[in-house]
């Protein structure tokens, strides 16, 4: 058992180092960039003319990936932590729970949009169950935002952790979207409870 555990930890560390080094080589600000690249290669949801909202954007890995694809659309990145400028990406320092948040997004795009991506995660406390639950609450908030801003063929992609709140998240996603798919990128650590939801086509309620 001990040998297997050591082997698993070694493979996990090697995978982490591989994507960290790869990000450095390609100039991405975070390893998570490869998760979005992988998901977009599979689902092909980011287009040249996409209007895209990036929630929890800092330090900017996902916005970097989006900016490489979107040449004739618009990208708005949002976080409570400041983010260094990325070409073709506009950033606002804001909390998704602020009353003014939706109005800021609506004013920026001035139309229903194509894609909402969310890599939001709660600040860690050391209590994995609590952290998972709080990140889940952020995902639920992101689903509500996506419902308000997406067009009828809109795409919503979000990080979530498997845990006590996951069933509630999945049920809410299925209430709002015609298609809901769970997906774990290869670039995500195998032992992590992290998983991504790919949601497509707004349901009329």
Residue pairs with C-beta under 8 A, 6 or more apart in sequence:
8 190
8 191
11 190
12 189
12 190
12 191
15 187
15 189
15 190
16 31
16 189
19 31
19 34
19 187
20 31
22 31
22 34
23 29
23 30
23 31
23 33
23 34
23 61
26 33
27 64
28 34
28 61
28 64
28 65
29 59
29 60
29 61
29 64
29 84
30 59
30 60
30 61
30 62
31 61
31 187
32 61
32 62
32 119
33 61
33 62
33 64
33 65
34 185
34 187
35 185
35 187
35 188
35 196
36 61
36 62
36 65
36 66
36 117
36 157
37 65
38 185
38 186
38 187
39 45
39 157
39 183
39 185
39 196
39 198
40 46
40 65
40 69
42 183
43 155
43 157
43 198
45 115
45 155
45 157
45 198
45 200
46 52
46 65
46 66
46 69
46 70
46 115
47 69
47 70
47 73
47 114
48 69
48 70
48 71
48 72
48 73
49 70
49 72
49 73
50 66
50 69
50 70
50 73
50 114
50 115
51 73
51 74
51 109
51 111
51 113
51 114
51 115
52 66
52 70
52 73
52 74
52 75
52 76
52 113
52 114
52 115
52 116
52 117
53 76
53 78
53 105
53 109
53 113
53 115
53 116
53 117
53 145
53 149
54 62
54 63
54 66
54 75
54 76
54 77
54 78
54 89
54 117
54 118
54 119
55 78
55 79
55 96
55 116
55 117
55 118
55 119
55 120
55 142
55 145
56 78
56 79
56 118
56 119
56 120
56 121
56 138
57 63
57 77
57 78
57 79
57 83
57 91
57 119
58 77
58 79
58 81
58 82
58 83
59 83
59 84
60 77
60 83
60 84
60 86
60 89
62 117
62 119
63 75
63 77
63 83
63 86
63 89
63 91
64 86
64 89
66 75
66 89
66 117
67 75
67 86
67 87
67 88
67 89
70 88
71 88
73 114
74 90
74 108
74 109
75 88
75 89
75 90
76 89
76 90
76 91
76 92
76 105
76 108
76 109
77 83
77 86
77 89
77 90
77 91
77 92
78 91
78 92
78 94
78 96
78 101
78 105
79 91
79 93
79 94
80 93
80 94
80 95
82 93
83 91
85 91
90 108
92 104
92 108
94 100
94 101
94 104
95 101
96 120
96 138
96 141
96 142
96 145
97 141
101 145
102 145
102 148
102 149
105 145
105 149
106 149
109 149
112 149
112 150
112 151
112 152
112 154
113 149
113 150
113 151
113 154
114 150
114 151
114 153
114 154
114 155
115 150
115 154
115 155
115 156
115 157
116 142
116 145
116 146
116 149
116 150
116 154
116 155
116 156
116 157
117 156
117 157
117 158
118 138
118 139
118 142
118 146
118 156
118 157
118 158
118 159
119 158
119 159
120 135
120 138
120 139
120 142
120 158
120 159
121 131
121 135
121 138
121 159
122 131
122 134
122 135
122 137
122 138
124 131
125 131
129 163
129 164
131 161
132 161
132 162
132 163
132 164
132 165
132 193
133 163
133 164
133 165
135 159
135 160
135 161
136 160
136 161
136 163
136 164
136 165
136 166
136 168
136 169
137 165
139 158
139 159
139 160
139 169
139 197
140 165
140 168
140 169
140 172
142 156
142 158
143 156
143 158
143 169
143 172
143 173
143 176
143 199
146 154
146 156
146 176
146 199
147 176
147 202
150 156
150 202
151 202
152 201
152 202
152 204
153 200
153 201
153 202
154 200
154 201
154 202
155 198
155 199
155 200
156 173
156 177
156 197
156 198
156 199
156 200
157 196
157 197
157 198
157 199
158 196
158 197
158 199
159 194
159 195
159 196
160 166
160 169
160 194
160 195
160 196
160 197
161 193
161 194
161 195
162 193
162 195
163 193
169 197
170 180
170 182
170 197
173 180
173 197
173 199
174 180
175 203
175 205
176 199
176 202
176 203
176 205
177 199
177 200
177 201
177 202
177 203
178 200
178 201
178 202
178 203
179 198
179 199
179 200
179 201
180 197
180 198
180 199
181 197
181 198
181 199
182 195
182 196
182 197
182 198
183 195
183 196
183 197
183 198
184 194
184 195
184 196
185 196
188 194
188 195
188 196
